[in-house]
Amino acid sequence: MVDGAPLGREDQLVERAVLLDDAGVSTALARLAREVAERGGTQDLYLVGVRTGGVVLAERLRARIREDRDVEVPLGVLDITLYRDDVFEGLPRPEVGPTQLHIPLKGRRVVLVDDVLYTGRTVRAALDALMEFGRPRRIELCVLVDRGCRELPIQGDYVGLRVEVPRQQSVKVLLREQGAPVDRVVLRERGG
């Protein structure tokens, strides 16, 4: 599944609404960066983006914290492909990307960053993967969109937008760094 849409069927999805436009994405990320820095400080903060959608957002949060606080927060990248509980069911040919955690996790406040929180299974996989690299002091979750429909007891500590989206619909985060003309968060469903 990709953001709630079966793999291989993205071309059949039709955009139904814009949940966040370019300005809305920017405002949400500014608020999230401020909340992450204010709530726990930046001294032992380590931002870790969940590949792929969370990486761009983690980079943006890092840049915003640098701009606002004049501090360089370390940034890591976590690939969870092999930790997914559907790795061989929903992913016929899993593509594993590199995990890049260049500093020890021990004693750090790790903020996992992802684009959309849906069932909670991606976050569960990220927690499993992260623990293979050490034991952080604390792990928090930052997501741009919480779309509801949880299957596991997982929630975001920092959330840009909360919206209840039925299972038959999908939330897609479109970012310039990934080829979109402008940043947007859109609601999609099967056309027909």
HELIX and SHEET records of a PDB file:
HELIX    1   1 GLU A   10  GLN A   12  5                                   3    
HELIX    2   2 ASP A   22  GLY A   40  1                                  19    
HELIX    3   3 GLY A   53  ARG A   69  1                                  17    
HELIX    4   4 THR A   81  TYR A   83  5                                   3    
HELIX    5   5 ARG A  121  MET A  131  1                                  11    
HELIX    6   6 ARG A  176  GLN A  178  5                                   3    
SHEET    1   A 3 LEU A  13  LEU A  20  0                                        
SHEET    2   A 3 ARG A 184  ARG A 190 -1                                        
SHEET    3   A 3 GLN A 169  LEU A 174 -1                                        
SHEET    1   B 5 LEU A  75  LEU A  78  0                                        
SHEET    2   B 5 LEU A  45  VAL A  50  1                                        
SHEET    3   B 5 ARG A 109  LEU A 117  1                                        
SHEET    4   B 5 ARG A 138  ASP A 146  1                                        
SHEET    5   B 5 TYR A 158  ARG A 162  1                                        
END                                                                             
